Amino acid sequence: MKEHFFQCPYCCETISMLLDSSQLEQEYIEDCEVCCNPIQIKAKFENLEIVIFKANSLEQ
């Protein structure tokens, strides 16, 4: 598991999320721990490192 810090696309607070580096490509929805809005998460790993990470609002 890797902890990744990023800004919420709604409230702009810095939040963290644990990502499973054994899953090479991931896409799911997670609620912001500050404002509770749903965030669409996309992540891609290569050699156990994050190479792509996107956190978007569902309004986009």
N, C-alpha and C positions, 0 to 999 in steps of 0.2 A: 504494500500500500504506500502511496505517495501523497503527502499533504500538498495541496496547491492553493495559493492565495490569489484572489482576483476581486474585481469590483463588481458589485451587483449592478445590472443594467437599469434597475429601477431607482434605487435609493443611493447608489454610488458608494455605499459602505464597503470596506474591504472585509471579505469573508473568506473562510477556508473550507476546503472539501477534501475528503480522502478519496483518492482514485486508485482503482485496482490495476496496477501495471501489467498484470498477467493477461488482461483483455486488451488486445492491440488497438481495437477501435471501439469507442463507446458513444452512445447517444441516448440521453434520457432527460427527464424533467425533474428538477429538484427545487424545493421552495427555499427562498432566501431566509436565513436564520434571523435577520434583522426586521425586514418589512413583510415577510411571508408571501411575496409574489412569486409566481412560478418562473423558473429560469431554464431555458433549453441549453443543456450542456452537450458539447461535442468535444471529444478528446481522442487523440491518436498517439500511440507510443511506438518507439523504435528503440531497441536495445535497453528496455526498461526506463527510458527517458521520455518525457512529454515533448512531442515535436509540433503538435497542433492542439490548441485549447481555445474554444469559443464558448462564451456565455452570453446568450441573447435573450431579450424579452420575447414573450410569445406574441406581442403586438406587431413584430416585424414581419 
